[in-house]
Amino acid sequence: MPLEIALVVLLLALCMSGLFMWVKLVAGNKRTIEVPAGELEQFFWGGVMCRHLITSGSLARLEFFEWGVRLRGIPVSRWIVPTWEAKYDELAIAELVALPHSRIAIWLRLRGEATAIAFLSDRFSQILPVFEEHGVPVNRSVTRIRRVEELYQ
């Protein structure tokens, strides 16, 4: 009996340390900036795709403000979905990408930085015009990728 308890405790400790390490890796995708106060103009539900994380369903929100965009998790998923913010003039492009067995994502890249993130949504045809209205270049052709890591190269 003491051996079984010790094995269960060891298994729990390994699971918790693995989860902790994964959350730390995903946190590396976080990008917050100092933003002026502004009202939320529009938002869309979807998922997020970045290094070490792909969510499905509606665990994230893409929010549009007068100053820029914010991608963040909904309250139940904020512990794992990183908050990512960018001003419109910082965005190099909003382009469509897709993994082999995934929905289409809007890949947001910054000018002169390797920082990027993608928003998974089947409503991309409604989202891309919002980026264009704010002067962000848009690429509507879908780039097929095999792994998320390809987008960071």
N, C-alpha and C positions, 0 to 999 in steps of 0.2 A: 504493500500500500504506500509506504513512504517513497518508493521508487516512482510509482505512477504520478504522485503529487509533484515530485521533483521534475519529472518529464513535462508535465502540464505547465508548470511554472516556467521552465526553460523555453517551451514552445511559445508561451505568451510573451516572454521577454524578447524572443527573436522576432515575433510578429510586430510587436510595438516598436522595436528598434528599426525594423525595415520600413514601417509606416512613417516613422519620424524622419528617416533619411530621405524617403520619397517626397515628403512634404517640403523638406529643405531644398531638394533639387528643383521642384516646381516653383518654389519661392524665388528662384533665380530669374524667372520670367517677369517678375513684378516690375512695374515702371509707374511711378507716380510723379507728378509735377505740381508746382504751385500754380493753381488756377484761380482766376477771378470768380467771384460769385456769379452764378448764371443759372437761369432756369432751364430745366430739361425741355428740349424741343421735341424729341422723339426717341423711342427706344424699340428694340426688337429682342425677342427671346431666341435662344439658341444654345449652342455649345461652344467650346473653346478648343483650339488645337495649338499646342506649342511644344517645346522640348519637354519630354518626360510626362506629357499629359494630353489626352484626348477625351473629352466628355461627350456624351450623347444626350439627347433630350433637350430640356430647357433649363440647364443648370447655370446659364450665364445670360447676361444682358449686355447688349451693345447700346450705349446711350450717346445721343447727340446733343451737344450744347452749342451755344454761340461761339465759344472759344475752341472747341475741339471734341474729341470722343473719349469715352471711358468704356472699357470692357471689364466687367467684374462678375463675380459669382452672385447668385441669389443668396438670401440669408442662410439657407441650409448648406450651401456649398462654398461659402467664402473661406473656409478653413483650407480648402485645397485649390480653388480657382484663383489665380493671381489677378490683382487689379492692375490694369494697364491703361495709361492715359497718354494722349498726345494732342498737341495743338494741330489744327488743320495745316498750317504752313510747315510743320515738321514732317508731315507725311509725304513720302516720295511717290507712293502709288497704293491703290487698293485694287488687287487683282484676284481672279478666281483660280483656285487650285482644288485638286481632288485626289484623295488616296484611292487605291483600287476598290475598296469596299466601304466607301464613306460618302456622306453628303458633300456637296460643294461647299467650300469655305472661302471667305473673303480674307485674303492675306494682306495684312497691313504692315508695310515697311516704312522705316524712317529714313530720312535723307542722311547719308554719311554715317550711319550707325548700323551695327549688326542686330540691334534690337528689333524684334518683329513678333507678331502674334496673328492668329487666324480666328475668325468667328464662323462657326458652322451653322448654316441656316439654309432652309429651302426657299427663303424669301429674298435671296440675293438680288433678284430683279427689282425689288422695291427698295433695297438698301443702297445699291450703287448710285442711283440718281441723287440720293441725299449727299453722298460724298461729292458728286459733281457740282451740286448746288453750292458747296463750300469751297470749290476750287481745287479739289484733290483729283489728280489724274487717275483714270480708271481704265483697267484692261478687262474686257468682257470675255476674252477667249480663255477657256479652261485649260490650265496646265496640269497634266497628269503626273503625279509623283508616286514613288514607291514607298518612301519613308519621309517623315517630317524633317529629318536632319538635312535632306537635300535642299530645303528652303533656306537654310542658314549658311549655305556655301556661296 
